[in-house]
Amino acid sequence: MLTVEDVLGLRLGKLASAVDDWEVTARRLHELAGGRGGAESAALLRSKAEQADWKGVNATVGKAFVVRTAAEFDDAATSARSVLAVLSDALRAFTRHRDDMTHVVDDAAGRGIRVTARGAAEPRAAQGDSVPGPAKAEGPTDEEIAAVERNAKHVLEEAEDTDRITARALRALARGKHDFSGTEVKGLDHADNLQGRQDADRWAEEIAKGDVANWSDGKLRRFNETLAAQKDNPAFAERFATALGADGTLRFWRDLANQPDTWGLVDDDARGKLLGRTQDDLSTALATATWGDGPGMEAWKKDMIAAGGREVPASVPGGATPYGFAVMSSLMRKGTYDTAFLQEYGDGLLKFEREAPPFDSVNPMGRLVHPPGDDPADPVAWFMESLGHNPDASLEFLHSGPRAKDHFDYLVGHGDGSRTAGLETVASLTGGGGAARDFYETSLGHALESAATGNPYDSGAPSKPHSAASADFVHHLVDHYGSHPDHLDDSKLRGSLGNITADYMRDFQDGMNGPRGLTTHGTNADLGSLHGSTLKNFLGAVGKDPDAYGAILHAQQSITTELVDETLRNPHSLPRAAVNADVNNMVAPGAEIAGIMAESRTQAIYDDRIASDEEFNKGITTTDKWAGRVIDLGANHVPVVGDVVSWIAEDARGAVVEHYTRDSTAVGQRERNDFLQDQLKSSSRAVYGATYQAALEEGYTPAEAETLATSAQRDTRLHYGFGSQSESGT
């Protein structure tokens, strides 16, 4: 395994010299093999040998030897060209990896971040690092540390791929002891394709032998090593999938995963962990394969959907016979599947579920997910995970596609015939509680997130400008749940809806700001046009979840701080009264949202008793990424320098942690109204601090900053009360 130091320390001089030497060798062998200008060559020798009048033994032995020897020169020239192509590509690739890693490490150092040998990132001060170079006094943000680690590991992975493909290609070219390879390798990409197809053929042959259920741990590890290296390689993925066929793919995973001796595994079982890695990488490989549009893959996709409603026969006596949809859906939790395939597969899956009895009541699925856990077996929930990794597919399936309304009503709705109503009925009949609903809603939330934000729900990528379709989807979601907030009672959807709210925080604050429009990140979701208290009801219902509460507060505090900073960006350009009014307008919607969040937290703790202060405090800590993710994303913003974004993120993050974290032992016994007053004071202090700091950053004197901050604080108290009253009904 390569380290960061290995990549940074690459000495490529010898490799460059080897490329030069092989250029000369390849040219000379080409001339020797084919001749140039009538010169003596292997081709000329072969031509003469074939035209000569051979007699006796020489006619069979001698002639064949000369012809074969002459042909070896062609193979030698081909091998030389192949070596040159591989080495040239490797030189370019390793040079790029070294430059990329140098940039990552240097940029990290400037941000006060140290990159470890394996690509992890941490604050330099944490290690007492005395590496020279500028570093921010306030230290790096969590977002910056995560971004550095993501970039460093990406470069390491690319370098390791280059090293693996290069080494294997060169070994293959040098494998023959007595002759040269006649296979031409045109570069690293070509070598990667060849290696992928070879690996696919090898493992397809092993699977065809049968007895997959009895693969040893060692054999499974070797298969996992291949999957880990080739899962993103279309040449491997498509060859492997088409070699097995749709039915073969289903039987393979059913046999490997659904063995009788794995049914009782616990989470830390070694075999279960091995199978878990197999499942994750096999899922990714099949996802890669679905993007292929050749005849073989088109047939595979069509056959897979057709096989969904058929039982996959057991390979051992007494084994489970799950439906094809169950087996395939269990392999769709990782990777990004083709958008068109997901639409057709999802249509077939929902049609089958709605027309047939529930999966688990007809035929037990056995073990299809590893390592084993307590989550219910739910093919539709597994399919929702695949939508969560493909934003285009989830948006089309749930909102913009031809059957989206039907899908939304069934998957998201609560009326007769909806999936949620069915799960609640099963829970009441069996007495099994809401585990099935919780599991399903968690996965459904992931699909809603990807459709709304345009990013895979777990990507950690910067927020994208919101498309017209995504913004319209969020408008629809807020209208749906804001009109029926009771549908979110104790719902696992609230965490994902909280992330969506944070991503669209400018839209929410614009929606609560009356005629004073705010720029948004892409298309405006037009939340201000919703009927009556719909928007506030939505926020109030979502905010009862501790994680959603934390995400919303971090995003709200960040956007409010940025709006104030934007207003003050040209100091003294307006009369003092006008500046005060503008600042107050900017803090008003955020204050109202803070009031709604305070009421939601109070209801969750005191009234509904569904969460504790400790859980809300933890939610604030674990969602602080939103403090930096939503800054400077307005559609019409003038870009600001990184240190401005940084101070806003850090100020917002610190303010939320300081002013909204609560000591449960001190507050827990107090009346709810006293608790709300505590929250009011905290919210107003947070706005005061944000306004004061923004004014100083934009050149105002401390006295002027204090005047602005005091005015904003008063306005915060007023609008906070609007939010709190709207939720409490007073």
N, C-alpha and C positions, 0 to 999 in steps of 0.2 A: 504494500500500500504506500502510495506516495504521500509525502508530507508537504506542508507549505514551504519548509526550508528546501526540500528537494526541488520544487518548482522554481523558487526564487534563485536557487544556485545552479540552475541548468547551465552547463558549459557546452555550448553547441558548436564550438570550433571544429572538433573532430568530425561531427556529423556533417557540417558544411564541407569539410575536406572530402569526406566519403561521397557526398553527392557529386562533387567535381570529378573524383576518380571514376565513379560509375558512369558519368556522362561520357567520359573518354572510352571506357570499356564497352559501353553499350554501342557507341558509334563504331568502334573497331570490329566488334562481333557482327554488327549488322553488315558492314562491308565484307567481312570474311564469309558470312553466310550467303549473301546475295550477290556480292561483287559490285563493282562500280567502274564504269568505263572499260568494260571488257577484261578487268583484272581477274587473276586466278581466284576462285572462290569455291565453297562447298556446293553451291548450286551448279557451277560449271562441272565440278567433279561428278556430281550425280547425273547430270545430263549425259556426260561422256560414258559413264558406267552403264546407263540404260540403253545407249545406242551401240555399245560395243558388242562384238560377236563372241560371247563367252562359250567356252567348250568344256565338256566334262563336268567334274565336281565344281569347278569355278562358276559354272552357269547357275548353280543353285546356291552354293555357299559363299563364294567370293563376291558375286554380284550383290547378294542380299546384304553382306557385311558392309560393302562400300556405300550402298544406298542408305542403309540405316545410319552409318557413321556420318554421312553428309547431312542427313536430317537432324542429327544431334546439334549441328551448328545452328540450325534454325531455332531449335529449342533453347540453346544457350543464349542466342540473341534475344529471344522472347523473355527468358529469365532475367537477363541483364536489364532489359527495359522495365520489367516488373519491379526489380529491386530499386532501380532509379526512381520510378514513380512513387513507390512506397516511402523511400528515404526523403525525397523532395517534399512530399506532403507532410511527412513527420517533422521535417525541419521547420516548415511554415507553421505547423500546428503548435509545436513546442515553443517556438518564438512568441506566438500569440499568447499561449498560456502563461509564459514567464512575464510578458508585458502586462497582461491582465491582472496577474497576482500582485505584481509590483504596484499597480495602480490601486488595487484594493487595500493593500497593506499601508501604502503611503497616505491614502485618503483616510483610513481608519486612524492612523497616528495623529493626523490633524484634528480628529474629533475626540482624541483622548481614549482610543480603543486599541486594545492589543489583540492580535490574531494568533491563536495557539497553533501548534504543529498540525493538528488534525482539522483546522479550519474553524474552530469555535471562536467566539468573540467575547471579550470581557473588558471592563474599564481598566485602563492602565494602572490607576491608583490602587486597584484591588490587589495588585501583585507587587506594589511598591516599585513599579517600573520607572526607571529614570531615563528612558530613551529620550533624547533631545527632540525638540519640535514643539510647535504650538499646540496647546490643548485648551479647550474651553474651561473657564473657571468653574462653571456649574456642572461640568461632567456631561457625558453622553446620555442621550435619552434611550429608553428601552427600544424604541423604534429604530434608532440608528444602530444600536448593537445588533438587533435582529437582522437588519439589512446587510450589515457587514458580514455577519456569519453566513447569511444566505448566499451572498456573492462569492465569498471565499470558498465555500463548499461546492458551489457550482463550478468554479474554475478547477478545483481539485478533481471533481468527477470527470470533467472534460479531459483533463490531463491523464487521468488513469485510463479512460477509454482509448485515448490516442496510444498510450504505452501498450495496452493490451492488444489492440488491433495490429499495431506495428510489429510487435514481437511475434505474434502468431503468424502473420503474413510472411515474415522473413524466415521463420522456422519451416513453414510449409514449402517455401521456395528452395530451401537448402536440404529438404528431407531426402531426396534421392541420392543413394550412394554411388550408383553406376551410370545414371543418366540425368538429364535436365528435365524440369517440368515443362510441359507444352502449354500449360494454362497461363494466359496473360492476365496480370493484375494491373489495372489502370490507375490505381491510387488507393488511398485509405478508404474512401467511400465504397469503391468497388470491392476492396478486401473485406470491409464490414458486411457487405451484402453476401459475398461468397461464404464467409464464415457463418453468417446467420442461417443461410439455407442449409449448410452442412450440419449445423447443430439441430435444426428442425428435423431434417431427415433422420439423423441418428436417434433422436428421442421418439420420433413417430414410430420408428422400427421397434424400439424397446417397448412402447406402449402396445403395439400390435401383437407382441408376444403374449399378452394377457398377464393375469396374476398380479395386476397392479396393486391389489389390496395387500399383498405380501412384500412389497418393496421394503428393503431394509432401510434403516436410518441413513446408512452411508450412501446408498443409491439415491435416496430422497435429497440428501445434501448436495450431491453432484447435480441433480436436476435443478435444485434451487440456485446453484452457482450459475448454471446456464441461463435460467430465467432472469436472474439479477443483472447479468451482462447484456442480455438480448431483448428484454421486455419492451424497449423503446425502438427496436430495430424492425421496420416494416418487413424487410426481407425474411427475417426469422418468423415474425408473428403471422404473416399471411401464409407462409409455407407450412407452418406448424398447424394452423387452424384448418386449412384446406386438406392437409394430409389426413387429419383425424376425421374431418367432416363434422357436421352439426351433431349427429347422433353419437359419433365417437367422442366428441368433446364432452358431451353430457355424461356418457358412460365412464369416461376417464375420471372426471371429478367425483362422480357418484361413488365409484369403486375406491378411489384413493381416500376420500374424506369420510365416507359413510361405512367404515369398517366396524364390525361388532365390537372389536376390542378397543375402539376409540369412543364408544358411546358414554363411558363413564369417566372420561378424562376430566381433570380439574385444570384450572387456569395455568398452573406452573408446570404442567406435565411437559417433558421434553419433546415427546412426539407431537403433542398439540401445538407447541411453538413452531416446530419444523413445518407442520401443515399450515400454520398461520402464515408463515413466510411464503410457502407455495401458493396459497390462495391469493395473497396480495399481489404477488408478481405475475401469477397466471392471469388474474383479473386485468392487470395493466397490459399484458401482452395481447390478450384478446381484444381489449379496447383499441390498441394500436392497429390490430388486424382489421377492425371494422371500417377503418378509413380507406382501405383498399377498394378499388372499383373494378377490378378485373373479374372475368366470368366466374372464376373459382370462388372469390369472396362474395360476390353477389348471390351465388347459389347457396353458400354457407349461411348468409344472413336470412335468406328466404326460408331455408330448411330449418334454421334454428327457431324461427317464429312458428312455423308449422308444427315443430316437435313440442312446443310449449304445452299443449293440452294432452300430451301422451305421457303415460307412465314410463319412467326409465327403469328397466328390469334390474332386479337385484342380481349380483354376481355370486352371492353366498346364500345358502339356505336361511330363510327367515329374515333376510335383509329387507330394509325399507325400499319402497318403490316410489320415490317422489316424482311429481310431475316435472316435465322439462322446464317449465317456467320457474319452478322452485330452484332447480339446480343452476340454471343460467343466471337467475337473479342473484344467487349467492356469490356469483363471480363478477358482479357488476358494482361492487362497493368501492373499487379503486380504479384509477385510470379515467381517461376521457374518451367515452364512446362516441362514435359517429352520430351526428345530429339526426340525420334521416333515419338511421337504424333505430335510434331511441324512440322516435315518433311511432314507427310501425310496431316495434316490440311493445311499447307501452300500450298502444291501442289493443293489441292482442292480449296482453296480460290483464288489463282491466275488463275486457269483454269476457274473458274466461272466468275471472273471479266473480263477476256480477251474474253470470249465467250458471255457474257450477256452485256446489256447496263449498264452504270454506276449505282451504287446502288441508289444514291439519285434522279436520274431522273426517275426511275421506280416506286419506292414506298418510300415515305418519311419515314425516320427511327424514327421520333419523338425524344424524349429525351432518350438517352441511357448512357450518361456520367454525373456524378455528382461529386461535385457541378457544376452547369451550368457555361459555359464559352463561349468564342468566337471562340474556335477552331472548324474547320470544322469536320463533321462526316466522318471518313475515316477508314473503317475496316482494310485495308492493313496497314495503319500507326499504328493502335493499335496492329496488329500482329507483326510489326517491334519492338514494345516495348517488346513483349514477347521474341523475339530473342535477344534483348539487355540485357535480364536477364539470358540468357543461352548461354554462349560462345561456347560450343560444337555444339549446334544446329545452331547458326548463322554461324559458320565456315562451317559446312556441307551444310547448305542451300544455302550459297552464294559463296562457293569456292570448297569444296572437295567432295560434294555429286554427285550422278549420274545426277541430273538435275540442278546442280549449275550454269553452264554456261548460260542456258536458264533463270534461275532466275536472275542472275547478269545482263544480257543484258536487261531484262525487267525492273528491279527495279532500276538499277544504270545507264544504258545507256541513250543516248539522241536521238537515231535514230528513224526511223519510227517504230511504234508499241511499243515503250517504254512507260512506265508509265509517265515519266516526260514530254515527248512530248504530251501525252494526257492531262495532267493537264494544260500545257501551252496553249493548244488549247482551252480547256474549259474556261480558264481565259480570253483569248482574245475574245471569243464569248460572254461571259456573262458580261464582263467588271468588273468582281469581283476582279481583281488584282491577286496577287500571294499568297494569304493566304493559299490556299489549297496546293500549292507547298511547301511553307515554313513549314507548319505543317508536311507534309509528309517527307520532307528532314531532319527535326529535328529528327524524329523517325528513319528514315533510318540510319542516322548518329550514333544513339545509337547501332543499329545492327552491323554496320561496326566496331565500337569501340570494342564491345565484341568479335567479330570474330578475330580482329587483336591482342588484348591484352591478351585474355584468361581470363579476369575478366568481371563480369557484369559491364556495363558502369557506374553505380552509386554506386559501392560498396565501393570505397575509399580504397580498399585493396592494399597492396604492389604489385608492378609489378611482374609478373610471368616470368620465363625464357621462351623465345619465342620458340614455337614448329616449326618444319619444315613447317607444313601446314600454321600456322599463318604468319611466315616470308614470305612464298611464296605469301600469300594473300596480304601482305603489298607491296611486290614487284609489284604485279599485279595492286594494287590501285594506286601506285605512277606512274607506267607506263601509266595507263589509264588517270588519270587526268593531269599528266605532259605532255602528248601528246595532250590533249584537255583542256588547262587551262581555256579557255573561258566557259567551262561547269560549272565552279565554280563562275562565275560572280554573285555577290550578292546572293550567295547560303548559306543556313543554314547548309549545310554539312561542311563548313569550320571549325566550332568550334570543331566538332568531329574529323575531319582530323588533326586539330592542336593537340588534345590530343594524337592521334595515333603517330604523329610525335614526340611529347615529349617523349612518351613511348619508341620509337625506336630511340632516339637521337644518341646513339652510332652508330647505323647502318647508320644514315644520315651523321654523321661526318666521319665515315669510307668510305662511298660512295664518299665523296668529298676530301678524303685524298690521292688519287692516289694509288701508290703501297705500301704506308706505312700503313699496315693493323692495325686496332684497334680491340681489343677484344669486343665482343658484348654480350648482355644478352640472352644467348641461341643461337639458329640458326641465322646466319647472313642473313639478307634480300637481300644481294648482290645488293645494289642500285647503286654501282659504275659501274655495267655492263649495265645500261640503256643507251639508245642511246642519244648522243649529250647533249642538255641542258634540257632533260626531268626532271631530278631531281631538277634543279634550277627553272624550270618553275612551278613545283609542289609547291615548297616552296614559290615562289613568289605569286602564286594565293591564297594559303591558308593563308599566312601572312597578307592579306588585312583585315581579320577579327580580331577585337581587342582582343578577348579572345584567338584565335589561336596564335596571335602575342605574347601575354603574356606567354602562355604555352611554346611556342618554345624558347623564350628568356630565361626563367627561366631554362629550361632543358639544353639549350646550355651552359649557364654560369656555371651551376653545373658540367656538363660533362667536360668542358674545365678546370675548376679548379681542378677536380679530376684527369684528365689526367696529368696536370702539377705536382700535388702532387705525383702521381705514379712515374713520371720520376725522381723526386727529392728525392724519399723515401730512397735511399742509398747515402747520400751526399758525394761528393768528390771521388766517385768511378770511375769517368771518367774524362778525361781532360776537362778544362773549355770550350774549343771550342765545344767539343762533347756534353757537357751538354746544352750549348746554342742552338745548332742545334736541339737537341732532344726536348727541350722546345718549340722552334719555330715551329717544326713539329706538336706538340700537339695543339698549339693555332691556327694554320692556318685554319683548316676546320671550327672551331667555329667562327673565324673572318669573313670568307666568308659568313656563314649563317647569322651573324649579319648584314652584308652589304645587303644581300637580304631582310632581315626583314626591314631595314631602307628604302629601295626602295619601298617595299610593303606599308609601312605606309605612305610614301610620296605620292604614287600614290592614295591611298585611300582618303587621306585628300585633296590634291591639284588638282589631275587630275580627278578622278572619283567622288569625293565629296560624298562618301558613308559613311564616318565616320568622327568623330572629334577627336582632340587631347584628349579631356576629356574622350571619349570612350576608346581610347587606354590606357590612364592612368589608367582607371578603370580596363581594361583587365589585366594590369600588377599586380594590387592589388588582383584581385579575383582568379588568377591562380598561386599564389605563392606556392601552394602545390607541384608543380613540381620541386621546388628547392631541395627538399629532397627526393622525390620519386624515382629518377633515379640514386641516388648515390650508388656506390659500387655494381653494378649489372653485371659487366663483367663476362663472363663465366669462365675465368681463373684467376680471382682475388684472391690474398691472403686476407682473411678477415681482416678488420681493426677495431680498437676499436671504440666504439660508439662516443667518443668525437671528433674523426677525422671526422666521418660522419657529426656530428653536426656542427663543425666549417665550413666545406665546404658548407653545406646547408645554414647556416646563412650568410656566406660571399657572396654566390651567390645570395641569396634573397636580401640582402642589396644592392649589386652592381647593380642589375637590377632595383630596385626601385629608387636608387640614380641617375643612369646614363641614364635611358631610360624614366623616367617620365619627361614630358615637361609642362611648363607653357604656356597654349594656348594664353593668352593675349600677352605674350612677343614674341612668335614665330609665331603666326598665320599670321602676315602680311608680313613675310619675304619670299624671293624667295625660291623655292623648292631646288635649289642647295646649298643655305646657310643652309637650314634645314638638308640636307644630310651631310654637313660638320660638323654640330653640332653633328649629330649622330655618325660620324666617331670619333670625339674627345671623345665622351662618351664611345664608344665601346673600344677604345684603353686604356682609363683610367680604365675601368672595368678589362681588361686583365692585365694591369700593377698591379692593386691592388691584383688580384687573384694570380699572379705569385709571387709578393713580399711576400704576406702572406704565401703561400705554402712553399717558400724557408725558411722563418723564422721557420715555423712549423717543417720543416725537418732538422733543425740544421745549416743552413747557417747564416753567419754574416749579419748584415744590409747592409754592403757594397756589399757583394756578392749577396745578394737578390736584391739590386738596379740594379746591372749590369744585372742580369738575367731578371728582370722585364722590364728594358729599351729595351733590345734586343727583348723581346716578344712583347712589344708595337710597335716597328718599324715593326715587321713582321705582326702584326695585321693590321696596316694601309695598307700594301700592299694587303693582302688577303681580307680585307674589301672592297677595291676598286674593286677587281675581282667580288665580289658578287654584289655590287652596279651597276657596269657597265653591268653585265649580265642581270639585270632587266631593266635598263634604255635604253639599246641598244646602248650606246655610246662606 
